[in-house]
Amino acid sequence: MKGQETIMTDYSAVYVEKLVAIAKENNPNGKVYEHQVNIAKNMLNGERTSWVSSFSFSYLARSNSSSVDIVNPQLLTGYQFGVSLNPGTLFKIPFNIKTAKEQVKISYLAKEAYDLQLESDVKSRYLLYLQSLSALRLQNKIVLDAESIFKDMKIKYERSEITFLDYNNASMSLSTAYLTRIQAETSLIAAKVSLEALLAKKLEEIK
């Protein structure tokens, strides 16, 4: 065989970073974490304005009539306003705000952890894809060599220059090479599908 097969001829750090960026942009799980961050922010904003609910406002309109109501005498007339305060609710607000802030931090950390794991998974699956691609190329060369040897052995066998055992061994080697190539093709397809699952995009669409 000519030379040695290596994945380093196909590996590109720039391309890998592009795959990572695409995965972060397209992967649905990443969008879930983004929404969780937004929810946490909204909850924090809600807690910051919740102090208003500690107060109750009311008003009462009383008649300005000069007549005296014996059953329901009114000392004051016109519009009367009232404000009441719920101390229990008011005192809880600082703690609720603090909890909401911590929830925002947690949601950010969860998103960062997910991004790091996604980056690691993309790189690992890309390397596995390159490994499978290199293995298939190597196996294709092995098949070509096995085919060449088999053809040569077949001619020699027909000329009675070799035994049937030698011819049969060459035939079995070719069959094994074909089977191994099928396995390599399957591994490559599986590695490609696994990588594209993170990218939410076909590799052919990425240049």
Secondary structure, DSSP 8 states (H G I E B T S, - for coil): --S---GGGT--HHHHHHHHHHHHHH-HHHHHHHHHHHHHHHHHHHHHTGGGGGEEEEEEEE----S--SSS--S--EEEEEEEE-HHHHHHHHHHHHHHHHHHHHHHHHHHHHHHHHHHHHHHHHHHHHHHHHHHHHHHHHHHHHHHHHHHHHHHHHTTSS-HHHHHHHHHHHHHHHHHHHHHHHHHHHHHHHHHHHHTS-GGG--
